[in-house]
Amino acid sequence: MKYEKLDDAAIAGRLGELKGWSITRAGAAMEKHYVFRDFRQAFGFMTESALAAEKLDHHPEWFNVYKRVDVTLTTHSAGGLTELDFKLAVLMDMAAAQDD
């Protein structure tokens, strides 16, 4: 399925539904910094997120050091943010909440 790049108004509306995500790369991406109790919890989050990403066939850019995971989402083929990025963001937030 091909996803279309969202306009600024749609991005702002969808971003308002999420907690902790911010726009980066001049509006072409969004990012969030997760902090967990320890490496095991961070790795569990990454595992859950990887399974969700694989189902969506949409993969995050991420960086992990110990208990921190920095995530950037964008749809390269569309040249910016699409509904797919927001779907994955919701699933990643759900994965992070499992460890609270």
All heavy atoms as an XYZ file, in Angstrom:
790
protein
N       0.841     -1.179      0.000
C       0.000      0.000      0.000
C       0.883      1.240      0.000
O       1.827      1.339      0.772
C      -0.899     -0.016      1.231
C      -1.696      1.230      1.406
S      -2.739      1.164      2.865
C      -4.311      1.325      2.079
N       0.583      2.183     -0.872
C       1.341      3.422     -0.960
C       0.696      4.467     -0.059
O      -0.511      4.665     -0.079
C       1.367      3.908     -2.399
C       2.186      5.149     -2.573
C       2.290      5.546     -4.018
C       2.769      6.945     -4.073
N       3.832      7.328     -4.793
N       1.511      5.123      0.727
C       1.028      6.162      1.624
C       1.419      7.530      1.087
O       2.523      7.722      0.581
C       1.612      5.966      3.028
C       0.959      4.831      3.766
C       1.418      3.531      3.623
C      -0.136      5.055      4.579
C       0.806      2.481      4.293
C      -0.757      4.018      5.252
C      -0.273      2.736      5.110
O      -0.886      1.703      5.768
N       0.504      8.487      1.214
C       0.736      9.846      0.750
C       1.273     10.706      1.888
O       0.862     10.563      3.039
C      -0.571     10.464      0.230
C      -1.172      9.740     -0.967
C      -0.294      9.822     -2.200
O       0.324     10.882     -2.438
O      -0.207      8.812     -2.932
N       2.167     11.609      1.549
C       2.722     12.542      2.514
C       1.597     13.427      3.065
O       0.770     13.940      2.304
C       3.790     13.392      1.830
C       4.450     14.390      2.719
C       5.514     15.141      1.934
C       6.047     16.309      2.735
N       7.036     17.069      1.968
N       1.563     13.581      4.376
C       0.546     14.409      5.016
C       0.925     15.883      4.934
O       2.109     16.236      4.976
C       0.393     14.011      6.485
C      -0.069     12.576      6.757
C      -0.017     12.273      8.246
C      -1.472     12.354      6.207
N      -0.094     16.754      4.864
C       0.185     18.188      4.877
C       0.374     18.651      6.326
O       0.133     17.912      7.276
C      -0.907     18.983      4.160
C      -2.277     18.876      4.804
O      -2.373     18.640      6.031
O      -3.279     19.043      4.084
N       0.812     19.884      6.488
C       1.133     20.405      7.816
C      -0.054     20.356      8.778
O       0.114     20.044      9.956
C       1.665     21.833      7.719
C       3.034     21.910      7.066
O       3.724     20.868      6.988
O       3.430     23.015      6.636
N      -1.243     20.661      8.295
C      -2.431     20.658      9.159
C      -2.744     19.241      9.642
O      -3.064     19.039     10.820
C      -3.628     21.238      8.413
N      -2.634     18.282      8.759
C      -2.893     16.885      9.144
C      -1.842     16.394     10.134
O      -2.165     15.698     11.106
C      -2.919     15.991      7.903
N      -0.598     16.782      9.923
C       0.474     16.391     10.838
C       0.230     16.985     12.214
O       0.317     16.291     13.230
C       1.851     16.817     10.290
C       2.206     15.982      9.050
C       2.934     16.694     11.358
C       3.416     16.485      8.287
N      -0.117     18.262     12.266
C      -0.383     18.922     13.550
C      -1.544     18.256     14.281
O      -1.482     18.043     15.499
C      -0.660     20.405     13.337
N      -2.589     17.913     13.544
C      -3.738     17.241     14.159
C      -3.372     15.883     14.722
O      -3.741     15.553     15.860
N      -2.661     15.108     13.965
C      -2.270     13.760     14.414
C      -1.261     13.842     15.552
O      -1.316     13.069     16.494
C      -1.693     12.962     13.243
C      -2.691     12.598     12.185
C      -3.735     11.602     12.658
N      -3.170     10.264     12.587
C      -3.223      9.373     13.572
N      -3.811      9.644     14.693
N      -2.683      8.187     13.419
N      -0.332     14.794     15.479
C       0.669     14.941     16.530
C       0.005     15.298     17.864
O       0.456     14.859     18.922
C       1.688     16.007     16.138
C       2.967     16.053     16.962
C       3.764     14.762     16.784
C       3.804     17.250     16.563
N      -1.081     16.057     17.804
C      -1.816     16.421     19.011
C      -2.435     15.235     19.724
O      -2.771     15.324     20.908
N      -2.577     14.115     19.036
C      -3.134     12.893     19.630
C      -2.075     12.069     20.351
O      -2.403     11.111     21.033
C      -3.778     12.035     18.532
C      -4.906     12.724     17.789
C      -5.337     11.953     16.544
O      -4.850     10.823     16.305
O      -6.152     12.502     15.777
N      -0.803     12.427     20.172
C       0.303     11.670     20.746
C       0.969     12.457     21.863
O       0.907     13.683     21.892
C       1.341     11.351     19.663
C       0.860     10.533     18.476
C       1.953     10.448     17.425
C       0.437      9.149     18.917
N       1.648     11.737     22.748
C       2.356     12.384     23.855
C       3.866     12.196     23.685
O       4.333     11.066     23.515
C       1.910     11.775     25.179
C       2.537     12.435     26.380
C       2.043     11.826     27.670
C       2.782     12.469     28.831
N       2.482     11.818     30.095
N       4.592     13.310     23.701
C       6.042     13.233     23.702
C       6.717     13.209     22.350
O       7.946     13.214     22.268
N       5.960     13.181     21.277
C       6.537     13.184     19.937
C       6.703     14.621     19.466
O       5.872     15.475     19.751
C       5.647     12.419     18.958
C       5.665     10.943     19.169
C       4.845     10.229     19.988
C       6.550     10.003     18.565
N       5.158      8.889     19.928
C       6.214      8.725     19.062
C       7.601     10.101     17.661
C       6.885      7.570     18.676
C       8.266      8.955     17.270
C       7.907      7.705     17.782
N       7.770     14.894     18.723
C       7.985     16.225     18.169
C       8.419     16.110     16.706
O       8.932     15.086     16.281
C       9.041     16.984     18.980
O      10.272     16.291     18.965
N       8.198     17.200     15.997
C       8.534     17.247     14.578
C      10.015     17.615     14.429
O      10.533     18.451     15.165
C       7.655     18.277     13.842
C       6.184     17.871     13.947
C       8.070     18.436     12.386
C       5.867     16.524     13.348
N      10.672     16.993     13.480
C      12.083     17.244     13.207
C      12.312     17.200     11.694
O      11.391     16.904     10.934
C      12.961     16.202     13.958
O      14.331     16.552     13.819
C      12.731     14.807     13.454
N      13.524     17.469     11.291
C      13.912     17.447      9.867
C      12.992     18.324      9.021
O      12.466     17.891      7.985
C      13.944     16.029      9.322
C      14.967     15.143      9.998
C      15.018     13.787      9.369
N      15.865     12.897     10.153
C      15.951     11.605      9.955
N      15.276     11.025      8.982
N      16.720     10.859     10.723
N      12.761     19.527      9.500
C      11.934     20.510      8.778
C      10.550     19.963      8.428
O      10.031     20.215      7.347
C      12.665     21.000      7.535
N       9.976     19.207      9.348
C       8.632     18.680      9.154
C       8.557     17.356      8.433
O       7.480     16.826      8.213
N       9.697     16.799      8.059
C       9.715     15.551      7.295
C       9.765     14.308      8.178
O       9.659     13.193      7.679
C      10.886     15.535      6.329
N       9.923     14.491      9.495
C      10.037     13.347     10.396
C       9.514     13.736     11.772
O       9.262     14.910     12.056
C      11.490     12.892     10.493
N       9.360     12.730     12.615
C       8.990     12.973     14.005
C       9.856     12.097     14.886
O      10.360     11.054     14.434
C       7.505     12.707     14.244
C       7.018     11.333     13.886
S       5.216     11.328     13.837
C       4.860     10.005     14.953
N      10.077     12.561     16.122
C      10.968     11.823     16.996
C      10.446     11.796     18.425
O       9.642     12.639     18.824
C      12.378     12.424     16.972
C      12.464     13.814     17.559
C      13.860     14.405     17.466
O      14.740     13.815     16.810
O      14.066     15.478     18.058
N      10.934     10.794     19.154
C      10.614     10.666     20.569
C      11.793      9.991     21.257
O      12.457      9.128     20.668
C       9.338      9.839     20.780
C       8.911      9.764     22.235
C       7.519      9.186     22.379
C       7.094      9.169     23.840
N       5.701      8.701     23.985
N      12.018     10.392     22.491
C      13.091      9.830     23.297
C      12.456      9.077     24.462
O      11.799      9.685     25.310
C      14.027     10.935     23.791
C      14.504     11.819     22.691
N      15.456     11.410     21.780
C      14.142     13.060     22.318
C      15.656     12.373     20.903
N      14.869     13.383     21.203
N      12.625      7.774     24.459
C      12.087      6.927     25.526
C      13.196      6.635     26.535
O      14.343      6.391     26.145
C      11.605      5.590     24.964
C      10.420      5.661     24.044
C      10.593      5.756     22.664
C       9.119      5.585     24.533
C       9.506      5.783     21.807
C       8.022      5.613     23.679
C       8.222      5.714     22.322
O       7.149      5.736     21.483
N      12.845      6.640     27.809
C      13.784      6.263     28.860
C      13.103      5.201     29.720
O      11.987      5.405     30.204
C      14.197      7.470     29.726
C      15.151      7.028     30.829
C      14.841      8.551     28.863
N      13.794      4.078     29.894
C      13.259      2.939     30.639
C      14.041      2.734     31.936
O      15.019      3.428     32.198
C      13.300      1.691     29.751
C      12.461      1.849     28.517
C      13.035      2.262     27.316
C      11.098      1.614     28.545
C      12.267      2.425     26.171
C      10.324      1.779     27.404
C      10.907      2.184     26.220
N      13.613      1.801     32.736
C      14.292      1.502     34.010
C      15.700      0.973     33.813
O      16.606      1.275     34.570
C      13.494      0.473     34.821
C      12.318      1.034     35.570
C      11.711      0.004     36.514
N      11.382     -1.253     35.863
C      10.202     -1.533     35.321
N       9.221     -0.662     35.376
N       9.991     -2.690     34.746
N      15.864      0.150     32.776
C      17.152     -0.503     32.554
C      17.232     -0.988     31.113
O      16.299     -0.818     30.333
C      17.352     -1.661     33.540
C      16.208     -2.670     33.535
O      15.527     -2.829     32.491
O      15.989     -3.314     34.575
N      18.363     -1.603     30.774
C      18.575     -2.082     29.415
C      17.572     -3.169     29.032
O      17.070     -3.200     27.908
C      20.007     -2.608     29.249
C      20.258     -3.164     27.877
C      20.383     -2.335     26.776
C      20.362     -4.528     27.672
C      20.607     -2.843     25.503
C      20.588     -5.052     26.407
C      20.708     -4.204     25.324
N      17.276     -4.048     29.955
C      16.338     -5.133     29.657
C      14.975     -4.590     29.225
O      14.383     -5.056     28.263
C      16.205     -6.047     30.871
C      15.311     -7.224     30.641
C      15.218     -8.079     31.895
N      14.361     -9.204     31.636
C      14.607    -10.426     32.038
N      15.679    -10.697     32.736
N      13.778    -11.396     31.762
N      14.486     -3.590     29.935
C      13.199     -2.993     29.582
C      13.290     -2.273     28.224
O      12.374     -2.377     27.405
C      12.753     -2.030     30.679
C      11.327     -1.555     30.491
C      10.901     -0.592     31.564
O      11.673      0.288     31.955
N       9.688     -0.751     32.048
N      14.389     -1.581     27.984
C      14.567     -0.898     26.703
C      14.606     -1.908     25.556
O      13.988     -1.709     24.509
C      15.855     -0.064     26.723
N      15.319     -3.005     25.781
C      15.424     -4.025     24.744
C      14.065     -4.707     24.508
O      13.709     -5.005     23.366
C      16.480     -5.068     25.115
C      16.851     -5.953     23.972
C      17.780     -5.539     23.036
C      16.259     -7.201     23.813
C      18.118     -6.366     21.961
C      16.592     -8.019     22.744
C      17.520     -7.598     21.817
N      13.300     -4.914     25.564
C      11.956     -5.469     25.409
C      11.071     -4.555     24.572
O      10.321     -5.010     23.704
N      11.166     -3.254     24.825
C      10.430     -2.273     24.029
C      10.838     -2.357     22.564
O       9.995     -2.342     21.659
C      10.690     -0.862     24.569
C      10.381      0.227     23.585
C       9.074      0.605     23.342
C      11.398      0.875     22.903
C       8.783      1.610     22.425
C      11.124      1.877     21.991
C       9.807      2.239     21.756
N      12.134     -2.453     22.319
C      12.612     -2.527     20.941
C      12.129     -3.806     20.256
O      11.767     -3.782     19.075
C      14.135     -2.431     20.903
C      14.644     -1.059     21.318
S      16.445     -0.939     21.367
C      16.823     -0.997     19.624
N      12.085     -4.894     21.002
C      11.601     -6.154     20.440
C      10.131     -6.041     20.048
O       9.744     -6.417     18.934
C      11.809     -7.305     21.441
O      13.201     -7.410     21.736
C      11.289     -8.618     20.893
N       9.308     -5.525     20.967
C       7.875     -5.346     20.667
C       7.681     -4.399     19.489
O       6.852     -4.633     18.606
C       7.132     -4.816     21.893
C       6.937     -5.829     22.983
C       6.054     -6.992     22.560
O       5.012     -6.761     21.907
O       6.406     -8.125     22.875
N       8.448     -3.321     19.478
C       8.342     -2.341     18.399
C       8.788     -2.927     17.069
O       8.200     -2.637     16.025
C       9.176     -1.103     18.731
O       8.669     -0.458     19.876
N       9.824     -3.751     17.096
C      10.304     -4.385     15.865
C       9.247     -5.307     15.278
O       9.060     -5.347     14.055
C      11.594     -5.157     16.140
N       8.545     -6.047     16.126
C       7.481     -6.929     15.637
C       6.340     -6.115     15.019
O       5.814     -6.471     13.966
C       6.964     -7.809     16.776
C       7.977     -8.825     17.318
C       7.437     -9.490     18.579
C       8.337     -9.849     16.264
N       5.980     -5.007     15.665
C       4.929     -4.138     15.116
C       5.377     -3.520     13.797
O       4.605     -3.468     12.829
C       4.584     -3.045     16.126
N       6.623     -3.072     13.738
C       7.152     -2.463     12.518
C       7.154     -3.458     11.368
O       6.825     -3.120     10.227
C       8.569     -1.935     12.775
N       7.529     -4.682     11.670
C       7.571     -5.707     10.633
C       6.176     -5.982     10.074
O       6.001     -6.130      8.859
C       8.197     -6.987     11.198
C       8.597     -7.982     10.152
C       9.682     -7.505      9.202
O      10.420     -6.540      9.499
O       9.796     -8.100      8.119
N       5.162     -6.016     10.943
C       3.784     -6.223     10.477
C       3.321     -5.088      9.575
O       2.576     -5.309      8.624
C       2.834     -6.356     11.670
C       2.931     -7.689     12.355
C       1.930     -7.800     13.488
C       2.099     -9.126     14.207
N       1.201     -9.258     15.356
N       3.754     -3.866      9.899
C       3.379     -2.715      9.079
C       4.281     -2.548      7.857
O       3.998     -1.733      6.986
C       3.455     -1.429      9.914
C       2.426     -1.251     11.020
C       2.733      0.017     11.815
C       1.011     -1.209     10.458
N       5.396     -3.298      7.818
C       6.425     -3.142      6.792
C       6.906     -1.690      6.758
O       7.012     -1.047      5.722
C       5.912     -3.575      5.418
C       7.047     -3.702      4.400
O       8.204     -3.952      4.814
O       6.779     -3.516      3.196
N       7.159     -1.170      7.965
C       7.617      0.212      8.137
C       8.578      0.225      9.319
O       8.194     -0.139     10.426
C       6.421      1.122      8.399
C       6.782      2.568      8.396
N       7.390      3.178      7.330
C       6.616      3.527      9.331
C       7.574      4.461      7.617
N       7.118      4.691      8.828
N       9.789      0.623      9.092
C      10.826      0.418     10.090
C      11.394      1.734     10.600
O      11.693      2.629      9.806
C      11.921     -0.481      9.506
C      11.333     -1.759      9.007
N      10.935     -1.936      7.701
C      11.014     -2.898      9.656
C      10.407     -3.152      7.562
N      10.447     -3.747      8.742
N      11.546      1.848     11.910
C      12.028      3.095     12.498
C      13.533      3.264     12.341
O      14.267      2.296     12.147
C      11.674      2.927     13.983
C      11.787      1.449     14.211
C      11.264      0.832     12.938
N      13.953      4.490     12.446
C      15.367      4.790     12.665
C      15.466      4.921     14.182
O      14.695      5.653     14.799
C      15.736      6.115     12.014
C      15.565      6.122     10.515
C      15.793      7.506      9.914
O      16.453      8.352     10.556
O      15.287      7.742      8.820
N      16.372      4.164     14.796
C      16.482      4.285     16.242
C      17.899      4.083     16.719
O      18.752      3.561     16.005
C      15.510      3.380     16.970
C      15.545      1.907     16.657
C      16.505      1.189     15.997
C      14.549      0.965     16.995
N      16.147     -0.135     15.926
C      14.941     -0.300     16.536
C      13.341      1.055     17.674
C      14.206     -1.456     16.711
C      12.593     -0.093     17.849
C      13.018     -1.327     17.369
N      18.113      4.559     17.932
C      19.422      4.514     18.551
C      19.218      4.134     20.010
O      18.364      4.708     20.692
C      20.085      5.887     18.439
C      21.445      5.956     19.063
C      22.546      5.427     18.408
C      21.631      6.566     20.282
C      23.811      5.493     18.977
C      22.883      6.642     20.857
C      23.978      6.101     20.207
N      19.979      3.169     20.485
C      19.828      2.687     21.855
C      21.160      2.727     22.585
O      22.167      2.259     22.066
C      19.272      1.261     21.845
C      19.427      0.560     23.175
O      20.151     -0.416     23.269
N      18.764      1.053     24.193
N      21.145      3.294     23.769
C      22.256      3.205     24.712
C      21.639      2.925     26.076
O      20.799      3.701     26.550
C      23.095      4.493     24.769
C      24.144      4.401     25.878
C      23.759      4.764     23.439
N      22.014      1.802     26.638
C      21.560      1.352     27.944
C      20.042      1.445     28.047
O      19.347      0.646     27.429
C      22.290      2.097     29.065
C      21.907      1.640     30.455
C      21.877      0.292     30.794
C      21.545      2.558     31.419
C      21.501     -0.121     32.066
C      21.177      2.161     32.697
C      21.151      0.814     33.017
O      20.779      0.416     34.261
N      19.501      2.382     28.802
C      18.055      2.409     29.045
C      17.324      3.454     28.200
O      16.148      3.680     28.377
C      17.773      2.649     30.529
C      18.230      3.979     31.057
C      17.900      4.099     32.540
C      18.265      5.468     33.066
N      17.830      5.614     34.468
N      18.020      4.055     27.248
C      17.421      5.089     26.404
C      17.277      4.577     24.972
O      18.196      3.960     24.434
C      18.291      6.335     26.429
C      17.714      7.474     25.620
C      18.614      8.688     25.702
N      18.129      9.705     24.795
C      17.751     10.913     25.171
N      17.807     11.263     26.426
N      17.324     11.776     24.280
N      16.128      4.880     24.373
C      15.896      4.560     22.965
C      15.373      5.824     22.290
O      14.321      6.342     22.667
C      14.883      3.409     22.781
C      14.688      3.099     21.293
C      15.309      2.159     23.541
N      16.123      6.328     21.319
C      15.715      7.494     20.541
C      15.167      7.001     19.209
O      15.829      6.236     18.506
C      16.907      8.417     20.286
C      17.519      8.934     21.578
O      16.773      9.135     22.553
O      18.741      9.134     21.610
N      13.963      7.440     18.875
C      13.267      6.960     17.678
C      12.967      8.123     16.739
O      12.511      9.184     17.177
C      11.933      6.277     18.063
C      11.170      5.841     16.818
C      12.164      5.105     18.998
N      13.206      7.915     15.460
C      12.797      8.851     14.414
C      11.964      8.086     13.403
O      12.347      6.995     12.969
C      14.015      9.486     13.711
O      14.819     10.144     14.689
C      13.580     10.482     12.648
N      10.820      8.653     13.055
C       9.938      8.045     12.065
C       9.746      8.982     10.883
O       9.544     10.185     11.056
C       8.565      7.732     12.680
C       8.536      6.754     13.842
C       7.113      6.601     14.377
C       9.105      5.412     13.448
N       9.801      8.419      9.696
C       9.505      9.122      8.453
C       9.229      8.065      7.393
O       9.643      6.911      7.539
C      10.664     10.045      8.018
O      10.231     10.856      6.915
C      11.908      9.269      7.633
N       8.526      8.440      6.352
C       8.291      7.516      5.236
C       9.146      8.004      4.073
O       8.800      8.969      3.393
C       6.798      7.470      4.852
O       6.034      7.105      6.008
C       6.549      6.465      3.738
N      10.283      7.366      3.902
C      11.244      7.811      2.894
C      10.631      7.841      1.493
O      10.879      8.774      0.740
C      12.486      6.922      2.916
C      13.222      6.992      4.208
N      14.031      8.055      4.560
C      13.266      6.140      5.253
C      14.544      7.852      5.748
N      14.097      6.694      6.204
N       9.827      6.837      1.171
C       9.258      6.766     -0.184
C       8.283      7.904     -0.468
O       8.058      8.246     -1.627
C       8.559      5.417     -0.396
O       7.484      5.269      0.513
N       7.704      8.516      0.582
C       6.780      9.635      0.398
C       7.469     10.982      0.606
O       6.872     12.024      0.368
C       5.606      9.506      1.365
N       8.692     10.952      1.091
C       9.415     12.190      1.319
C       8.968     12.957      2.549
O       9.135     14.163      2.622
N       8.385     12.251      3.515
C       7.937     12.931      4.730
C       7.041     12.034      5.561
O       7.036     10.812      5.408
N       6.261     12.658      6.411
C       5.381     11.913      7.308
C       4.098     11.468      6.624
O       3.492     12.224      5.858
C       5.035     12.780      8.527
C       6.205     13.033      9.470
C       5.871     14.133     10.474
C       6.594     11.757     10.188
N       3.706     10.238      6.914
C       2.461      9.681      6.397
C       1.683      9.061      7.555
O       2.178      8.988      8.682
C       2.724      8.580      5.347
O       3.316      7.454      6.011
C       3.619      9.063      4.215
N       0.509      8.602      7.258
C      -0.310      7.936      8.273
C       0.422      6.727      8.849
O       0.245      6.380     10.022
C      -1.656      7.519      7.660
C      -2.657      7.039      8.664
C      -3.012      8.063      9.744
O      -3.060      9.273      9.439
O      -3.228      7.649     10.904
N       1.247      6.100      8.069
C       2.006      4.934      8.521
C       2.918      5.280      9.704
O       3.048      4.497     10.648
C       2.820      4.368      7.360
C       3.443      3.004      7.522
C       2.404      1.950      7.883
C       4.161      2.615      6.239
N       3.521      6.448      9.675
C       4.378      6.875     10.780
C       3.579      7.016     12.072
O       4.034      6.615     13.142
C       5.069      8.197     10.434
C       5.972      8.056      9.230
O       6.929      7.266      9.301
O       5.704      8.707      8.208
N       2.389      7.557     11.958
C       1.555      7.738     13.137
C       1.030      6.402     13.663
O       0.925      6.209     14.876
C       0.426      8.727     12.848
C       0.941     10.137     12.750
C       1.275     10.688     11.525
C       1.140     10.892     13.889
C       1.784     11.976     11.434
C       1.656     12.188     13.822
C       1.978     12.729     12.585
N       0.741      5.476     12.765
C       0.326      4.140     13.206
C       1.445      3.475     14.000
O       1.203      2.889     15.060
C      -0.039      3.252     12.005
C      -1.346      3.590     11.356
C      -1.615      2.672     10.182
C      -2.900      3.029      9.480
N      -3.172      2.145      8.345
N       2.663      3.563     13.508
C       3.784      2.950     14.213
C       4.059      3.678     15.528
O       4.363      3.043     16.537
C       5.035      2.921     13.334
C       6.250      2.206     13.925
C       5.913      0.780     14.383
C       7.392      2.184     12.922
N       3.923      4.984     15.549
C       4.133      5.742     16.791
C       3.168      5.281     17.876
O       3.564      5.090     19.033
C       3.967      7.237     16.527
N       1.909      5.083     17.519
C       0.911      4.604     18.486
C       1.301      3.225     19.015
O       1.254      2.968     20.226
C      -0.506      4.572     17.853
C      -1.484      3.805     18.729
C      -1.000      5.990     17.606
N       1.708      2.342     18.129
C       2.107      0.993     18.552
C       3.361      1.023     19.422
O       3.469      0.254     20.387
C       2.308      0.102     17.326
C       1.033     -0.208     16.541
C       1.362     -0.933     15.245
C       0.058     -1.017     17.376
N       4.281      1.918     19.114
C       5.486      2.035     19.939
C       5.140      2.579     21.330
O       5.665      2.098     22.339
C       6.526      2.909     19.240
C       7.066      2.268     17.976
S       8.289      3.278     17.131
C       9.757      2.633     17.923
N       4.255      3.546     21.381
C       3.819      4.060     22.682
C       3.118      2.969     23.500
O       3.297      2.887     24.708
C       2.908      5.265     22.504
C       3.664      6.530     22.122
O       4.914      6.555     22.221
O       3.003      7.511     21.718
N       2.343      2.135     22.837
C       1.685      1.025     23.523
C       2.725      0.035     24.052
O       2.605     -0.458     25.176
C       0.692      0.333     22.583
C      -0.534      1.165     22.289
S      -1.599      0.477     20.989
C      -2.007     -1.106     21.670
N       3.750     -0.225     23.265
C       4.814     -1.145     23.709
C       5.542     -0.561     24.910
O       5.872     -1.288     25.857
C       5.788     -1.407     22.567
N       5.777      0.732     24.913
C       6.460      1.380     26.037
C       5.589      1.347     27.287
O       6.092      1.169     28.399
C       6.816      2.819     25.687
N       4.289      1.481     27.116
C       3.367      1.481     28.264
C       3.265      0.121     28.930
O       2.910      0.036     30.107
C       1.988      1.970     27.810
N       3.561     -0.946     28.221
C       3.499     -2.292     28.792
C       4.481     -2.449     29.942
O       4.293     -3.287     30.814
C       3.810     -3.343     27.732
C       2.746     -3.492     26.689
C       3.131     -4.521     25.633
O       4.129     -5.224     25.750
N       2.319     -4.628     24.593
N       5.524     -1.652     29.927
C       6.567     -1.772     30.933
C       6.405     -0.802     32.093
O       7.252     -0.739     32.963
C       7.940     -1.572     30.284
C       8.268     -2.713     29.336
O       7.999     -3.870     29.691
O       8.775     -2.448     28.235
N       5.359     -0.009     32.087
C       5.133      0.936     33.190
C       4.675      0.247     34.442
O       4.110     -0.771     34.478
C       4.103      1.987     32.782
C       4.693      3.006     31.798
O       5.926      3.075     31.706
O       3.908      3.709     31.161
